[in-house]
């Protein structure tokens, strides 16, 4: 499995020279099966999805975009994905099914943020063959991957983490996670709860929310994010091979991320140029 990090910033893009090395695009990962040459699974469609197009070698995208949740930063790159702007593109959009009875279907949910007056084109008007799917927690098969979806605490809408396997390697993706919702845990960084443990146990890589530093939790955890140290400790506890720190705060500069990497040497601090071979 190859995993291309195309956007690693959280909440909103970060622009300027002080963010150039790690990159300012919002969340997007492109995943390639061990037996394939092109990505067929995309995790979230933040502005980083623009960087998926060169990975397609001129071919139209044919695959699934799997959403962890529908906050703007994980969705607002979709209409700018040139690799899917083809009549013969095939794009399945899969997102967590809302819990509330009578909630809109997946296409209608996406239209809330992508339709006039907020945007001139709706998801259903994008060029290509689009389909829309609401998924429940549990096991799924998408594009040749075995995927386990579990709900994780995060403010402002149902949020899933995913465990993804191609039969050769396993990737865990928990980009937005607020474990302090379930209590402070042993170290004050939040509870190591059952769903997080199940998703990450024995994974080859745990890609995890690292928006905050421990001394920022008290003031900022209410916005729904985790400390980088939590991600590293979770990986150690469950035997994940490596923690990959992701969803960097938009104000976190390159120099500050370098300092984070020095302080947590067992982890990878992801940049837009990171590529993992698992």
Secondary structure, 3 states (H helix, E strand, C coil): CEEEEEECECCCCCCCHHHCCCCCCECEEEEECCCCCCCCEEECCCHHHHHHHHHHCCCCCEEEEECCCCCHHHCCCHHHCHHHCCCCCEEEEEEECCCCCCCCCHHHHHHCCCCCCCCCCCHHHCCCEEEEEEECCEEEEECCEEEEEEECCCCCCCCEEEEEECCCCEEEEECCCCHHHHCCCCCCCCCCCHHHHHHHCCCCEEEEECCECHHHHHHHHHHCCCEHHHHHHHHHHHCCCCEEEECECCCCCHHHHHHHHHHCCCEEECCCCCEEEC
